[in-house]
Amino acid sequence: MSDFSLKIAVVAGEESGDFLGADLISCLSEQTGRNIRLIGVGGRHLKTLGLKSLFDSHDIALIGLGAVLKKLPSLLLRIRNLSKFIVQEQPDCLIIIDSPDFTHRVAKKVRILAPSIPIIKYVAPTVWVWRPERAKAMCEFVDHVLAVFPFEEKIMKDLGGPATTYVGHRLLTYPPLLTVQSEKKRQSEKKHLGGKQALLPTLVILPGSRNSEIRSLMPIFRETVEILAKRMPHLCIILPTLPHLVNEVRNFVQDWKSNVEIVVGEAEKWRAFSQADVALAALGTVSLELALAKIPMVLCYKLDVFSKLFIFPKIMLWTAALPNIISDKPIVPEYFNEFLRPDMLARQIEQLLQNPLLRQAQLNAFEMVEQKMKTEIPSGIIAAQTVITLLKEKLGHLKLCR
C-alpha cells in the first residue's frame, strides 16, 4: 500500500449503492488524509470522485430472475473481465455494494485469484428475506460486512455470516433530506396554527430506477392516475426520474390524460418530495427515503414469471417494505402481482390524503423508523473507520487523520 494514496476497487450496480459508495470513499479520504484512486464499476456519484467505470453500471442493475437469465451470457463475461481487471490492478481492497447476484460472483473470483486482497461488502444481502444460507457462504469471500439496517448485525451473527458492523444509513445525514424534513415540519406547524393550505394536494409517482420496473408498473400507475383524476381533479402529479430513464418515462406518460410534471435528477427529486403529500412508489430504497421525508406512501412491485415461480415461494418475511421491516409493524400498504389493481391503489392514495387518522399513523411510524436507525456519528464515518481497521489488520499499517 502506498504511503501517499490508496487504490480501491469498487463495484456498485444500483443507484442507491453508488450513492453509499461515494459517501464511503469521501469519508475514507477525509479519515486517512490520502488521495484515493478508484477502479471498478459505478455510477454518477462515484464518477464524480474520479472513477472511470469499466462499463455502464446500469448493465448490472437488474431485477427479477427473468431479467438476469436474459442477460446471463453478457453478465458472465462482465464478471470474468472485471475480476481479472481487479486482480491485475492489485488494489488495497475491494468494496462490493448491493447487486449481490453480480458483485458476489466478482468477489468469489477475486478471492480465488488474489486471496490477499481484503474484500468488504457494503449493504448486507437480504438473508433475512430469503436464502439465509447465503450468510455463511459469504465467509469464503467476504472479510467484513457493513450493514445499513440495525437488525442485520445480529442476523448475520446468528446465521454464521462474516463479521458485521451496523454503520447506519447515509440518508439520515443527507442534506437534501434534512432540508425536506425541515420544510415538512414547517408545513405541519403552519397547519397546526391554523394557516391556510394554499397548495393543491400533490402526488409523487416513483416507478423505480430500473427499466424493467418502469415497464411493469407504469401501465398500472396510468390507470390509477386516471381514477384519481376523476375523483380529485385538482390533484397535482410529479414524477421524478433519472437521466438515463427520462426518455422511456416520457414515452409512457405522453398519452396520459392527466398532466404529469416529469422532473429529472437528484435535486429535482428532493424538491418534489418537499411538495409531496403522498407517494405511489415501486418497492425499494425509495420507501426509506419517503419514510424519512415523512411522506405517506403506497408501495408496489411486480415479479416476473421466473421470480414468481422460483423465488416468491421461498421468501420468509411477512413484508418487503423497508419501513415495515425496520419498525416491525404493517404501517405501509404494499401491493404486488395480481393484487396490483388500479382501483385499490387509487383508494389507498385517496384515503392517505383525506383520512387524518390513517395519514398520522404512517407519520408516527416513520418517526419510529428514524429513531431506530440513528447513530451517534454519520454512517460514512463509521463505515470508513471500519474499513480502516480492517486494512490495518490485513495490511499492517494505516493511520487515521485526527
N, C-alpha and C positions, 0 to 999 in steps of 0.2 A: 504494500500500500504506500502510495506517495506521501511525503511529508507535507505536500502543498495542495494536493487535490484528491478527491475521491472519484472513482469511476463506479457508477451504479447502473446496473441493468434493471430496467423496469418493464413490466408487461401489464398493460391495463386496457381492457376492451370496452368496458361500459363508460358512459358519460360520467356517472357518479364515481366510478373507480378512478378515472382520470383526474377528477376534482380532488379526491382524497390524496392521490399520489402526489399531485403538485404541492399540496399543503405540507405533506410529509417531507418532501425534498427541500422546500423552502426552510422548514424548521431545522432540518439536518444541517443545512448550510449555516444557519444562524448559530446553532448549538456547537458546531465544530470550528467555525470560523474559516472553513475551507471552501474553495470552489468545487463544484460538483459537475462532473461530466456525465451526461446521461446517454445511455444507449438502450435500444429495445423498441417497444411499440407503445404508443399512447396517443391521446387526442390533443385538443387545442390548449388545455391547461398546462400539460407537460411540455408541449411545444414552445410555450412562452418562456419556459425555463431552459430552453436550448436543446430539447430532444429532437433529433431528426428521425422520425418514426420509420422503421424498416418497411412498413406497409400501412395502409389505412386501417386504423383501429376499428372502424365500423365493420370491417370484414369478419371480425370475431365476436361482434355483439349480436349474437343470435339467441332467439328464444324458441323453445319447443324442440322436441326430438326430431320432428319432421324437417325443420329448417336446418338442423345440424346434419341430418342424413343427406339432404340435397347438396350441401357444400362439403361433404366429407372428403373427397379427393383433394380439393384445394386446401382444406384445413390441415390435413395430414402433411401436405407439402410445406405449409406455413410453419407448422410445429417443428418439422425436421430442419428447415433452413434457419429458423430463429434460434433453435437450440445450438446448432453448430456455430452460428454467429456469436452468441453469448460466450460459448466456451473459448472460441478463438480470441475474443477480446479480454478474457480473464478479468472480469470486474471484481471490485472489492466485495460486492454482494449482489444478489438477485432479489428483487422485490416483485412479487406477483400479486395482482389486485383483481378481485372479482373474477368473473368468467371462468369458473373452475374447470369446465369441460375442456377449455383450451389451455389455461395457464398451468393447471396441474400436470398436463402432459409435457409441457415445456420444462417444468421443474424436474420431472422424473428423468428426462433425457439429460438435462444438465447435471443432475446428481450422479448419474451413471458415468458420464464422460469427464466430469470435473468435480469429484466429491469434496474438494476443499473449499468450493465457493459456498459461503453461507446463503441460505435461502429463507426469506421472510415472507409469510403470507399475510397480506393486509386485507381484512374483511373475511371472517371465518365462513366457510361454506355452510349452507343451511342443513347441517346434520340433524338439527332438531326438527326438521320438517320431513325429511326422507333420507334413506340410505345412511343410517348412523354409522355403519361400518367404515365410512369414508374418514372418520376422525382418526381412528387407529392407523389406517392405511397411510395417512399423511406423514406419520412419523418417519417413514422411509425417505422422504424427500423434502420435508419442511423442518427447519430448526426452531422457528418461533411463529406464533400466530398473533396478530394484532386485531383484537375483537372490537367491534364498534357498538355492540349491544351489551348491556350489563349482565344478562343471564348467560352469555356464551362462555365465559371463563369457567364456570362450574360445569357446564355441559361438556365442554371439551375434556376436562379432567375426568369426569365420570365415565366418558366413553373411551378413555385411554389415548386421547389425541396428543399432539405436541404441546409443549409449554405455551400457555396462552396468557396474554395480558389485556385487560379491558382498558382501552385508551380513550374511550369516549368518542363522540362524533363531531366532526368539523362543523357541522351545521349549527351547533349551539353557540358558536362564537363567530359565525359568518356575518360580516357587516350588513349585507343586503337583507338578511333575515332579521337582524336586530332592528333595522330601520322599519321593516314591515310590522314587527311586534309593537314598536313604539306608536306607529300610526294606528294600529288596531286598538291599542289601549286608549289613545286619544279619542278615537271614534266612539268607543264604549262609554267613556266618561262623559262625552258630549251628549250622548243619547240618554244616559242616566240622569243628567241635569236638565233634561227636557229640551235639548236642542233639536232643531228640525232636521230631518233626514232629507237633504237636498238632492242626493244622488239616487238614481234609479237602482233597483236590485241588479246585482251583477253575478253572472255565472261564468266561471273559468273552466274551460274544457282542456284536458290534458290527455291526449290519446296515446302517449308513450314516446319513447326515444328510439324505437326500432321500426323499420319499415313494416315488418310482419305484424306488429301491434296495431299500427295505423290502418293497415289494410283490413284487419279483422274487426276493429272496433268502430271505425268511422261511419260505416253504413248504419250501425245501431245508434250511434250518437246523433246522426242526422234525424232519424225518426223520433228520437227522444226530444230533440230541439223543436221539431215541428209540433209535437204535442204541447210542449211548454209554451210555444209562441201563441197557440190558441187560448190557453188558459191565462197567460201572463204576457200580454202583447208589449209591455214596456220593459221586458227583461233585456238587459244588456249582456252580450256574449263576447268573451275574449278567449282566443285560442293561442297560447304561447307555443312556439315550436323552435326547432334548431335549424341552423343554416342549411345543413345537408338534407333536411326533410321538408323544407318550406315548399318546394315545387309540388311534391306529392300531396301535401296537405291542401294546397290551393286547388289542385285538381279535384279533390274530393269536395271541397267547400263551394266551388264555383257555381253549382246549380242548387245550392240550398236556398230555400225561400226566405229564411231569416238572415238578417245582416250579422255577419260574424267578423269581428276585428282580429285579424291574424297579426301577431307580433313575433318578432324573431330575436333570439339571443337571450343571454342570461339577465342582463339589466332589465329588459322589457318584461321578462317573466316575473321578476320580483315586483315590478311596477304593477303588473296585472294582479299579483297577489295582494298588494296593498288596497286594491279596489274591490277585490272579490268578496262576495257574501257567502258563496257556496261553490263547491267544485264537483265536477264529474270527471273522474280520472282513471287511467289504467293503473293496475296494481304495480307497485314498485317503490323505489326510494322516494318518489314524489309524494307518497302518502305521509311519510315522515316530515317532509318539507311543509306540507299543508297543515299537519297537526301542530308543528312548532310555530307556524304562522297564524295559528288559531282560525283556520278556515274549515267549517264543517264540510263533509265530503261524502260522496258515494263512490265506491271503487268497483272496477270491472276487470275481468280477464277472461280470455277465450283460448282454451288449449287446442292445439292442432290434433288431428286424429291419432297420431302416434303417441303423443303425450297423454291423451285421454285414455288410451288403451293400456299403456305400459308404465306410466309414471303416476297418474292420478290415484290408482288403486293402492299405491304404496305410501301415500302421504299420511303422516302420523298426526299432524296438527289439526286442531279444530278450526283454525283460521289461517289465512295467508296475508292478512293486513298487518303491517308493522305496528300501527298504534294499538291494535287489539292484542298482539303478541306481547308488547312491552308492558302494557297496562294489565294484561291478563283479564280483560273484560271485553265483551262484544259491543264496543262503542261505535264502530264504523260499519255500516252495511256494505256487503260485498256480493256481487252477482257474477256468476260465471256460467259458461257454456249454455245449456238450454234454459237457464234462468235469466239470461240476458234479454229481458223483454223491455222494449222502449216504454211501454205504459207503466211498468213497475218503476223504472228508473226515473221517469218524469214525476211520478207520485212522490217518490222519496225526496227529490230535489225540491218539489213544491212544499213538502212538509218541513224541510230544513229551513226554508225561507219564511214560513208562515206560522210554525208551531214553536213558540218561545221555549217551552219545556224540553222538547226534543233537541232543539238547537243548543240550549245551555248544557244539556247532558254531554254532548260531544265536547263542548268547550271546557267543561270541568275536567273531563278525562284527559284532554290534551295537556292541561296543567300538570296532571299526574305523570304523564309520559315525560314531560320536560324535567320534572324533579328527579325521576328515576335515572335519567341519562346524564345528569350534571356531574362534572368532575371539578376538582379544585383548581386545576390549571388546564389551559387549552389542550385539546386532543392531539394536535400536531406535535406539541412539545413532548407530551407523554410518549407518543409513538416514536419520535426522534430519539429520545433518551433510551428507550427500549432497544432500538436498533443499534445505538452506540454501545450499549452494554454488551450486546451480542457480538459486535465486531471486536470489542476489546477481548472478549473470551476466546474468539476464534482466531483473531489475527495478532493479538498481543499488545497492541498499542493504539490508542486513540483518545485524545483528550477533549473535554468539553470546554468551550469558551465561557468564561464567567463574566 
